[in-house]
């Protein structure tokens, strides 16, 4: 809601969709992308899709490893918000059966990004860290970014391919639209 109500011109062309019950409803995402700030525009909005999932019960189920690796390999994936008990991390990739992460709590100097040629050093952790997939807390949120409806359609197809290629469990599903509620 904060993004949609922002008056910042930089945020006018973007929206956020948060999946419910581990389900991404295509019609809802496309509706959000097609809701225009300016009726004169013909473009669709970019969308950040956040998908809260659970990758197991008490511990992370290793059956999800290939799916997570496939998701992190997508050009549309912006990472996974998660961690391990009592620690939050941002997972950006993987190597073998380990996840590459950054600690969002790493203290860094303020950078004024409105200045031309601002320093980029602050946006990088001094050293990437790795953690075994099985040490990851099972509760996490998968993030996707789609510039337009066509990107969203391609991302949906790629996720379906990952699911069927690896014959793996998928912690979420993408479906056309929310079923009608009975009265």
Backbone as a chain_set.jsonl record, in Angstrom:
{"seq": "XXXXXXXXXXXXXXXXXXXXXXXXXXXXXXXXXXXXXXXXXXXXXXXXXXXXXXXXXXXXXXXXXXXXXXXXXXXXXXXXXXXXXXXXXXXXXXXXXXXXXXXXXXXXXXXXXXXXXXXXXXXXXXXXXXXXXXXXXXXXXXXXXXXXXXXXXXXXXXXXXXXXXXXXXXXXXXXXXXXXXXX", "coords": {"N": [[0.826, -1.184, 0.0], [1.987, 1.207, 0.719], [3.737, 1.693, -1.413], [1.938, 2.035, -3.568], [0.586, 4.353, -2.739], [2.522, 6.238, -2.642], [3.991, 9.363, -3.403], [6.251, 9.744, -4.706], [7.911, 10.151, -7.708], [9.585, 8.159, -8.745], [8.486, 5.789, -7.869], [6.09, 5.561, -9.126], [5.7, 3.887, -11.308], [5.591, 1.275, -10.403], [4.407, -1.603, -8.637], [3.345, -3.672, -5.867], [2.84, -7.072, -5.155], [1.596, -9.356, -2.903], [1.587, -12.703, -2.321], [-1.014, -14.908, -1.236], [-1.693, -17.588, 0.959], [0.222, -19.292, -0.203], [-0.153, -19.052, -2.951], [-0.074, -17.643, -6.152], [-2.074, -15.568, -7.879], [-2.691, -15.196, -11.171], [-4.491, -13.429, -12.488], [-4.894, -11.449, -10.548], [-2.313, -10.361, -10.256], [-1.867, -9.332, -12.835], [-3.996, -7.514, -12.969], [-3.107, -5.669, -11.041], [-0.798, -4.773, -12.32], [-1.888, -3.496, -14.473], [-3.277, -1.381, -13.455], [-3.431, 1.898, -13.768], [-1.62, 4.869, -12.999], [-1.732, 7.131, -14.459], [-4.219, 7.713, -16.709], [-3.67, 8.155, -19.385], [-1.48, 6.676, -20.039], [-0.125, 3.805, -21.681], [1.456, 1.762, -21.009], [2.214, -1.032, -18.825], [2.494, -1.473, -15.269], [5.529, -2.178, -13.497], [6.104, -5.019, -11.401], [6.682, -6.143, -8.105], [6.793, -9.238, -6.801], [5.978, -10.913, -3.944], [6.33, -13.882, -2.24], [5.378, -15.529, 0.388], [6.484, -18.483, 1.917], [6.647, -21.856, 3.194], [9.166, -24.074, 3.752], [9.149, -26.628, 4.801], [8.642, -28.446, 7.919], [9.569, -28.409, 11.07], [12.225, -28.239, 10.342], [14.078, -27.288, 7.382], [13.012, -28.876, 4.471], [14.862, -30.996, 2.527], [13.959, -31.77, 0.058], [13.088, -29.547, -1.286], [15.3, -28.244, -2.251], [16.296, -28.306, -4.999], [14.271, -26.945, -6.324], [14.402, -24.395, -5.1], [16.988, -23.655, -5.897], [16.525, -23.548, -8.642], [14.664, -21.42, -8.75], [16.244, -19.298, -7.752], [17.947, -19.099, -9.889], [16.54, -17.892, -11.895], [16.093, -15.102, -14.102], [14.231, -13.317, -13.239], [14.121, -13.465, -10.534], [14.578, -11.83, -7.47], [15.694, -12.562, -5.174], [15.668, -14.187, -1.919], [14.052, -13.691, 1.084], [14.929, -14.538, 4.244], [16.443, -16.741, 6.506], [18.052, -18.053, 9.389], [17.165, -19.606, 12.486], [16.528, -16.888, 14.633], [18.085, -15.12, 13.15], [18.206, -12.949, 10.414], [18.42, -13.077, 6.88], [19.381, -12.227, 3.494], [19.015, -14.044, 0.747], [20.82, -14.518, -2.142], [21.793, -16.198, -4.074], [23.304, -19.37, -4.992], [25.614, -22.051, -4.337], [26.535, -25.149, -5.176], [25.187, -27.105, -2.662], [24.765, -25.032, -0.963], [23.589, -21.859, 0.184], [24.052, -18.538, -0.931], [24.431, -15.62, 0.851], [23.519, -12.364, 2.173], [23.867, -10.272, 4.982], [21.351, -8.313, 6.102], [21.625, -6.612, 8.199], [24.101, -5.6, 8.366], [26.115, -2.978, 9.188], [26.521, 0.055, 7.487], [27.906, 2.934, 5.86], [25.975, 5.924, 5.257], [24.666, 6.59, 2.067], [24.233, 9.03, -0.306], [22.165, 8.744, -2.788], [21.204, 10.483, -4.628], [23.145, 12.073, -5.567], [25.328, 12.651, -8.269], [27.384, 10.062, -9.573], [27.611, 8.539, -7.163], [29.19, 6.669, -4.475], [29.616, 3.181, -4.896], [30.541, 1.226, -3.222], [29.376, 0.861, -0.7], [27.141, -0.681, -1.113], [27.746, -3.292, -1.181], [28.501, -6.274, 0.508], [31.366, -6.874, 2.556], [32.337, -9.444, 2.274], [30.892, -12.192, 0.688], [28.701, -14.609, 2.148], [28.234, -18.084, 2.932], [25.792, -20.611, 3.473], [24.686, -23.753, 4.505], [21.959, -25.269, 2.849], [20.253, -26.847, 4.391], [20.392, -25.682, 6.876], [18.872, -23.454, 6.758], [16.094, -21.528, 7.867], [12.777, -22.8, 7.667], [10.703, -20.991, 7.054], [10.227, -18.47, 4.759], [10.487, -15.839, 2.258], [9.947, -15.571, -1.119], [11.163, -13.532, -3.71], [10.196, -11.87, -6.661], [10.706, -9.993, -9.676], [9.024, -8.322, -12.153], [9.056, -6.589, -15.102], [6.946, -6.001, -16.797], [3.713, -7.157, -18.036], [4.289, -9.171, -19.898], [6.796, -10.091, -19.013], [5.958, -11.161, -16.572], [4.328, -13.276, -17.457], [6.286, -14.837, -18.748], [7.95, -15.425, -16.544], [6.181, -16.968, -15.016], [5.875, -19.184, -16.706], [8.533, -20.147, -16.695], [8.839, -20.882, -14.008], [6.98, -22.956, -13.835], [8.228, -24.75, -15.594], [10.555, -25.346, -14.131], [9.471, -26.696, -11.969], [8.381, -29.002, -13.218], [10.591, -30.014, -14.614], [12.469, -30.814, -12.694], [10.909, -32.495, -11.25], [9.979, -31.826, -8.706], [8.846, -30.876, -5.405], [6.791, -28.056, -5.142], [6.771, -25.115, -3.353], [4.846, -23.228, -3.661], [2.087, -22.164, -5.751], [1.094, -21.157, -9.054], [-1.725, -19.839, -10.387], [-4.613, -19.301, -12.525], [-6.885, -17.62, -11.622], [-8.445, -16.45, -8.571], [-10.563, -18.708, -6.93], [-14.151, -18.56, -7.099], [-15.989, -17.352, -4.352], [-18.169, -19.127, -2.229], [-21.539, -18.374, -1.317]], "CA": [[0.0, 0.0, 0.0], [2.882, 2.359, 0.781], [4.251, 1.945, -2.765], [0.858, 2.567, -4.391], [0.192, 5.687, -2.292], [3.68, 7.124, -2.653], [3.97, 10.464, -4.371], [7.576, 9.761, -5.31], [7.803, 9.783, -9.129], [10.331, 6.932, -9.003], [7.663, 4.636, -7.509], [4.818, 5.615, -9.843], [5.58, 2.814, -12.292], [5.805, -0.035, -9.798], [3.427, -2.048, -7.65], [3.777, -4.849, -5.111], [1.821, -8.11, -4.965], [1.976, -10.348, -1.898], [0.778, -13.916, -2.487], [-1.698, -15.401, -0.041], [-1.866, -19.042, 1.003], [1.19, -19.91, -1.124], [-0.721, -19.062, -4.294], [-0.017, -16.421, -6.947], [-3.2, -15.534, -8.818], [-2.282, -14.424, -12.344], [-5.42, -12.335, -12.774], [-4.655, -10.382, -9.574], [-1.042, -9.713, -10.582], [-2.068, -8.559, -14.066], [-4.846, -6.369, -12.6], [-2.244, -4.691, -10.372], [0.112, -4.199, -13.31], [-2.652, -2.684, -15.424], [-3.913, -0.238, -12.785], [-2.583, 3.015, -14.165], [-1.644, 6.132, -12.268], [-2.115, 8.1, -15.479], [-5.041, 7.02, -17.705], [-3.122, 8.355, -20.732], [-0.399, 5.71, -20.253], [-0.5, 2.511, -22.246], [2.35, 0.768, -20.413], [1.796, -1.635, -17.563], [3.439, -1.239, -14.178], [6.401, -3.262, -13.052], [5.572, -5.576, -10.158], [7.492, -6.972, -7.22], [5.923, -10.297, -6.279], [6.516, -11.52, -2.737], [5.621, -15.137, -2.011], [5.752, -16.183, 1.648], [6.365, -19.944, 1.823], [7.236, -22.677, 4.258], [9.9, -25.131, 3.066], [9.242, -27.785, 5.684], [8.021, -28.304, 9.231], [10.535, -27.882, 12.035], [13.459, -27.987, 9.593], [13.908, -27.17, 5.936], [12.955, -30.157, 3.779], [15.844, -31.011, 1.442], [13.261, -31.995, -1.214], [12.877, -28.238, -1.921], [16.57, -27.662, -2.657], [16.402, -28.076, -6.449], [13.307, -25.895, -6.682], [14.964, -23.123, -4.647], [18.101, -23.361, -6.798], [15.924, -23.144, -9.914], [14.087, -20.084, -8.583], [17.348, -18.343, -7.643], [18.59, -19.005, -11.204], [15.698, -17.128, -12.819], [16.424, -13.686, -14.249], [13.173, -12.547, -12.575], [14.235, -13.615, -9.083], [15.351, -10.782, -6.792], [16.248, -13.149, -3.974], [14.795, -14.788, -0.918], [14.188, -13.143, 2.431], [14.804, -15.671, 5.153], [17.515, -16.776, 7.491], [18.045, -19.219, 10.244], [16.541, -19.138, 13.723], [17.003, -15.66, 15.29], [18.939, -14.344, 12.264], [17.593, -12.676, 9.117], [19.361, -12.966, 5.768], [18.887, -12.051, 2.132], [19.685, -15.054, -0.079], [20.919, -13.997, -3.501], [22.256, -17.21, -5.012], [23.684, -20.648, -4.401], [26.767, -22.78, -4.858], [26.302, -26.535, -4.784], [24.033, -27.194, -1.766], [24.821, -23.906, -0.024], [22.994, -20.601, -0.254], [24.892, -17.356, -0.769], [23.567, -14.633, 1.48], [24.017, -11.117, 2.742], [23.204, -9.93, 6.226], [20.81, -6.953, 5.933], [21.92, -5.838, 9.397], [25.481, -5.145, 8.271], [26.128, -1.513, 9.276], [27.275, 0.694, 6.433], [27.769, 4.388, 5.805], [24.882, 6.458, 4.454], [25.04, 6.998, 0.716], [23.238, 9.895, -0.934], [22.069, 8.249, -4.16], [20.761, 11.548, -5.526], [24.355, 12.716, -6.064], [25.906, 11.981, -9.445], [28.564, 9.226, -9.303], [27.702, 8.162, -5.75], [30.045, 5.474, -4.306], [28.892, 1.908, -4.895], [31.141, 0.305, -2.268], [28.493, 0.623, 0.443], [26.068, -1.6, -1.482], [28.288, -4.638, -1.243], [29.069, -6.804, 1.743], [32.805, -7.052, 2.354], [32.561, -10.798, 1.774], [29.654, -12.98, 0.688], [28.736, -15.741, 3.068], [27.489, -19.256, 2.485], [25.165, -21.404, 4.516], [24.076, -24.982, 4.006], [20.512, -25.156, 2.662], [19.526, -27.504, 5.472], [20.401, -24.828, 8.07], [17.94, -22.357, 6.525], [14.788, -21.622, 8.517], [11.818, -23.144, 6.612], [9.837, -19.854, 6.704], [10.947, -17.478, 3.968], [9.693, -15.161, 1.236], [10.586, -15.525, -2.432], [10.896, -12.278, -4.398], [10.325, -11.82, -8.123], [10.48, -8.671, -10.262], [8.621, -8.392, -13.565], [8.963, -5.236, -15.652], [5.648, -5.815, -17.451], [2.886, -8.368, -18.064], [4.998, -10.199, -20.663], [7.779, -10.668, -18.098], [5.241, -11.993, -15.596], [3.93, -14.51, -18.152], [7.512, -15.632, -18.935], [8.365, -15.916, -15.228], [5.24, -18.042, -14.665], [6.25, -20.351, -17.522], [9.823, -20.653, -16.214], [8.611, -21.544, -12.716], [6.32, -24.226, -14.156], [9.256, -25.632, -16.161], [11.421, -25.804, -13.026], [8.688, -27.669, -11.202], [8.252, -30.258, -13.953], [11.899, -30.515, -15.025], [13.11, -31.493, -11.574], [9.916, -33.329, -10.564], [10.141, -31.474, -7.298], [7.778, -30.2, -4.688], [6.802, -26.606, -5.283], [6.177, -24.573, -2.134], [3.745, -22.328, -4.014], [1.561, -22.427, -7.089], [0.613, -20.026, -9.846], [-2.976, -20.255, -11.005], [-5.236, -18.21, -13.285], [-7.592, -16.645, -10.788], [-8.954, -16.909, -7.3], [-11.872, -19.339, -7.101], [-15.286, -17.774, -6.583], [-16.387, -17.719, -2.983], [-19.582, -19.524, -2.121], [-22.282, -17.471, -0.422]], "C": [[0.876, 1.256, 0.0], [3.42, 2.712, -0.599], [3.17, 2.587, -3.623], [0.501, 4.002, -4.024], [1.341, 6.681, -2.284], [3.53, 8.185, -3.732], [5.315, 10.58, -5.088], [7.466, 9.311, -6.763], [8.529, 8.488, -9.487], [9.489, 5.685, -8.742], [6.336, 4.593, -8.269], [4.631, 4.448, -10.808], [5.763, 1.422, -11.723], [4.699, -0.335, -8.786], [3.971, -3.3, -6.96], [2.592, -5.785, -4.943], [2.366, -9.105, -3.949], [1.03, -11.535, -2.028], [0.163, -14.317, -1.155], [-1.854, -16.909, -0.157], [-0.999, -19.763, -0.022], [0.674, -20.0, -2.554], [-0.601, -17.68, -4.93], [-1.16, -16.51, -7.95], [-2.846, -14.601, -9.968], [-3.183, -13.226, -12.584], [-5.21, -11.164, -11.813], [-3.362, -9.624, -9.875], [-1.227, -8.816, -11.803], [-2.965, -7.351, -13.802], [-4.007, -5.279, -11.933], [-1.322, -4.005, -11.382], [-0.614, -3.25, -14.266], [-3.387, -1.522, -14.765], [-2.993, 0.957, -12.972], [-2.73, 4.197, -13.226], [-2.165, 7.202, -13.214], [-2.919, 7.372, -16.552], [-4.528, 7.164, -19.141], [-2.035, 7.332, -21.065], [-0.936, 4.414, -20.842], [0.372, 1.393, -21.697], [1.712, 0.134, -19.185], [2.865, -1.345, -16.525], [4.339, -2.449, -14.0], [5.819, -3.764, -11.737], [6.663, -6.347, -9.418], [6.522, -7.961, -6.609], [6.632, -10.937, -5.091], [5.67, -12.734, -2.395], [6.107, -15.765, -0.707], [5.495, -17.688, 1.548], [6.948, -20.596, 3.063], [7.86, -23.881, 3.555], [10.108, -26.361, 3.948], [8.552, -27.501, 7.0], [8.968, -27.62, 10.201], [11.835, -27.469, 11.352], [13.134, -27.867, 8.112], [13.992, -28.555, 5.306], [13.896, -30.102, 2.571], [15.21, -31.281, 0.073], [13.04, -30.68, -1.977], [14.15, -27.643, -2.507], [16.633, -27.351, -4.156], [15.438, -26.993, -6.925], [13.869, -24.528, -6.304], [16.134, -22.719, -5.545], [17.58, -22.906, -8.163], [15.356, -21.737, -9.847], [15.198, -19.032, -8.53], [18.089, -18.158, -8.969], [17.8, -18.161, -12.199], [16.148, -15.67, -12.906], [15.407, -12.799, -13.535], [13.27, -12.6, -11.057], [15.094, -12.494, -8.5], [15.875, -11.279, -5.446], [15.193, -13.713, -3.048], [15.107, -14.14, 0.424], [13.978, -14.309, 3.384], [15.873, -15.612, 6.21], [17.607, -18.113, 8.162], [17.524, -18.718, 11.584], [17.289, -17.963, 14.37], [17.981, -14.846, 14.46], [18.254, -14.185, 10.917], [18.672, -12.503, 8.058], [18.617, -12.702, 4.468], [19.695, -13.013, 1.27], [19.643, -14.604, -1.538], [21.348, -15.039, -4.523], [22.609, -18.495, -4.285], [24.973, -21.154, -5.036], [26.652, -24.189, -4.296], [25.056, -26.59, -3.884], [24.041, -26.112, -0.695], [24.187, -22.677, -0.656], [23.97, -19.466, 0.017], [23.996, -16.256, -0.231], [24.327, -13.388, 1.901], [23.227, -10.867, 4.019], [22.679, -8.501, 6.095], [21.101, -6.058, 7.132], [23.352, -5.334, 9.423], [25.485, -3.617, 8.228], [27.044, -0.931, 8.215], [27.038, 2.191, 6.479], [26.583, 4.778, 4.94], [25.425, 6.879, 3.094], [23.909, 7.819, 0.134], [23.179, 9.521, -2.411], [21.573, 9.31, -5.135], [21.955, 12.312, -6.116], [24.899, 11.919, -7.24], [27.174, 11.24, -9.035], [28.722, 8.893, -7.819], [28.506, 6.863, -5.622], [29.213, 4.195, -4.185], [29.398, 0.942, -3.831], [30.193, -0.074, -1.135], [27.408, -0.411, 0.147], [26.537, -3.053, -1.545], [28.801, -5.065, 0.125], [30.56, -7.02, 1.512], [33.145, -8.458, 1.876], [31.239, -11.551, 1.801], [29.807, -14.173, 1.625], [27.909, -16.872, 2.489], [26.935, -19.986, 3.697], [24.546, -22.638, 3.871], [22.557, -24.797, 3.927], [19.751, -25.751, 3.843], [19.529, -26.701, 6.766], [19.422, -23.655, 7.947], [16.644, -22.594, 7.295], [13.752, -21.91, 7.427], [10.867, -22.007, 6.211], [10.657, -18.803, 5.963], [9.993, -16.838, 2.963], [10.51, -15.059, -0.036], [10.19, -14.226, -3.116], [11.145, -12.382, -5.886], [10.085, -10.381, -8.574], [10.164, -8.854, -11.737], [8.355, -6.98, -14.059], [7.581, -4.962, -16.249], [4.893, -7.149, -17.454], [3.592, -9.492, -18.814], [6.069, -10.876, -19.797], [7.104, -11.587, -17.09], [4.821, -13.319, -16.224], [5.14, -15.426, -18.35], [7.984, -16.227, -17.612], [7.482, -17.077, -14.792], [5.578, -19.323, -15.426], [7.546, -20.976, -17.019], [9.661, -21.402, -14.892], [7.938, -22.89, -12.93], [7.321, -25.221, -14.724], [10.162, -26.193, -15.07], [10.723, -26.919, -12.271], [8.634, -29.021, -11.917], [9.588, -30.85, -14.379], [12.545, -31.332, -13.912], [12.178, -32.448, -10.851], [9.975, -33.083, -9.054], [8.866, -30.878, -6.709], [7.895, -28.709, -4.95], [6.114, -26.022, -4.057], [5.056, -23.568, -2.388], [3.251, -22.694, -5.399], [1.138, -21.126, -7.745], [-0.621, -20.527, -10.578], [-3.666, -19.046, -11.625], [-5.928, -17.17, -12.419], [-8.118, -17.291, -9.528], [-10.319, -17.55, -7.527], [-12.974, -18.472, -6.506], [-15.663, -18.281, -5.205], [-17.862, -18.062, -2.961], [-20.256, -18.621, -1.083], [-22.905, -18.191, 0.728]], "O": [[0.542, 2.249, -0.645], [3.548, 3.89, -0.931], [3.432, 3.563, -4.327], [0.148, 4.792, -4.9], [1.145, 7.85, -1.951], [3.013, 7.93, -4.82], [5.486, 11.421, -5.972], [6.981, 8.212, -7.032], [8.135, 7.795, -10.425], [9.746, 4.635, -9.33], [5.543, 3.674, -8.068], [3.496, 4.066, -11.092], [6.057, 0.484, -12.463], [4.137, 0.569, -8.167], [4.939, -3.905, -7.421], [1.483, -5.354, -4.63], [3.465, -9.634, -4.115], [-0.182, -11.392, -1.867], [0.741, -14.096, -0.091], [-2.115, -17.437, -1.238], [-1.438, -20.733, -0.639], [1.028, -20.924, -3.287], [-0.975, -16.674, -4.328], [-1.203, -17.425, -8.773], [-2.715, -13.39, -9.789], [-2.698, -12.127, -12.853], [-5.333, -10.007, -12.217], [-3.314, -8.399, -9.766], [-0.789, -7.666, -11.801], [-2.725, -6.275, -14.35], [-4.179, -4.097, -12.23], [-1.096, -2.797, -11.303], [-0.016, -2.315, -14.799], [-4.057, -0.752, -15.453], [-1.905, 1.013, -12.398], [-3.816, 4.487, -12.725], [-2.943, 8.071, -12.82], [-2.379, 6.505, -17.24], [-4.907, 6.385, -20.015], [-1.703, 7.138, -22.235], [-2.05, 3.988, -20.541], [0.073, 0.214, -21.891], [0.792, 0.691, -18.587], [4.001, -1.013, -16.863], [3.966, -3.581, -14.307], [5.124, -3.027, -11.038], [7.448, -7.088, -10.01], [5.543, -7.571, -5.974], [7.748, -11.44, -5.219], [4.449, -12.638, -2.274], [7.127, -16.454, -0.69], [4.414, -18.112, 1.14], [7.643, -19.967, 3.861], [7.173, -24.619, 2.849], [11.127, -27.044, 3.846], [7.948, -26.444, 7.18], [9.147, -26.403, 10.159], [12.464, -26.481, 11.732], [12.071, -28.282, 7.651], [14.925, -29.313, 5.572], [13.735, -29.251, 1.695], [15.843, -31.05, -0.957], [12.828, -30.702, -3.189], [14.084, -26.627, -3.198], [16.992, -26.236, -4.536], [15.76, -26.218, -7.826], [13.817, -23.598, -7.108], [16.25, -21.55, -5.914], [18.131, -21.985, -8.766], [15.54, -20.946, -10.771], [15.105, -17.995, -9.187], [18.786, -17.16, -9.15], [18.334, -17.76, -13.233], [16.537, -15.074, -11.901], [15.701, -11.636, -13.255], [12.573, -11.856, -10.367], [16.2, -12.238, -8.976], [16.434, -10.505, -4.669], [14.0, -13.716, -3.35], [16.262, -14.053, 0.841], [12.953, -14.987, 3.325], [16.171, -14.545, 6.747], [17.286, -19.155, 7.591], [17.451, -17.507, 11.793], [18.493, -18.026, 14.617], [18.649, -13.963, 14.998], [17.775, -15.161, 10.339], [19.701, -11.87, 8.297], [17.41, -12.918, 4.355], [20.898, -12.834, 1.08], [18.575, -14.344, -2.093], [21.272, -14.785, -5.725], [22.261, -18.686, -3.119], [25.36, -20.733, -6.126], [26.671, -24.388, -3.082], [23.98, -26.165, -4.304], [23.407, -26.255, 0.351], [24.242, -22.483, -1.87], [24.629, -19.431, 1.056], [22.93, -15.988, -0.784], [25.555, -13.353, 1.974], [22.051, -11.218, 4.109], [23.472, -7.566, 5.988], [20.843, -4.855, 7.076], [23.773, -4.709, 10.396], [24.91, -3.028, 7.313], [28.188, -1.357, 8.057], [26.067, 2.654, 7.079], [26.223, 4.062, 4.005], [26.51, 7.453, 2.994], [22.765, 7.368, 0.082], [24.036, 9.93, -3.195], [21.524, 9.066, -6.341], [21.795, 13.099, -7.048], [24.929, 10.689, -7.22], [27.954, 11.749, -8.23], [29.826, 8.954, -7.279], [28.51, 6.046, -6.543], [28.225, 4.153, -3.451], [28.746, -0.067, -3.563], [30.211, -1.212, -0.665], [26.815, -0.961, 1.076], [25.772, -3.936, -1.932], [29.463, -4.289, 0.815], [30.975, -7.317, 0.392], [34.125, -8.65, 1.155], [30.542, -11.551, 2.816], [30.911, -14.669, 1.853], [27.011, -16.66, 1.674], [27.519, -19.983, 4.78], [23.949, -22.549, 2.799], [21.947, -24.234, 4.836], [18.719, -25.218, 4.249], [18.75, -27.0, 7.671], [19.174, -22.947, 8.923], [16.154, -23.721, 7.367], [13.834, -21.319, 6.351], [10.282, -22.058, 5.129], [11.659, -18.308, 6.48], [8.839, -17.248, 2.836], [11.622, -14.531, -0.037], [9.017, -13.852, -3.108], [12.166, -12.911, -6.325], [9.346, -9.639, -7.927], [10.934, -9.464, -12.479], [7.527, -6.262, -13.498], [7.1, -3.83, -16.215], [5.388, -8.148, -16.933], [3.503, -10.651, -18.407], [6.226, -12.096, -19.845], [7.614, -12.666, -16.787], [4.943, -14.37, -15.594], [5.046, -16.637, -18.149], [8.373, -17.393, -17.556], [7.981, -18.066, -14.255], [5.568, -20.414, -14.855], [7.65, -22.199, -16.925], [10.283, -22.445, -14.689], [8.293, -23.868, -12.271], [7.28, -26.404, -14.383], [10.498, -27.377, -15.084], [11.317, -27.956, -11.975], [8.822, -30.065, -11.291], [9.709, -32.069, -14.494], [13.098, -32.405, -14.155], [12.605, -33.144, -9.929], [10.016, -34.016, -8.252], [7.957, -30.447, -7.419], [9.0, -28.167, -4.975], [4.983, -26.398, -3.751], [4.398, -23.111, -1.454], [3.905, -23.436, -6.131], [0.862, -20.13, -7.075], [-0.565, -21.521, -11.301], [-3.347, -17.905, -11.293], [-5.599, -15.985, -12.473], [-8.224, -18.513, -9.429], [-11.149, -16.99, -8.243], [-12.757, -17.745, -5.536], [-15.653, -19.482, -4.937], [-18.689, -17.392, -3.58], [-19.637, -18.172, -0.119], [-23.56, -17.569, 1.564]]}, "num_chains": 1, "name": "protein.A"}
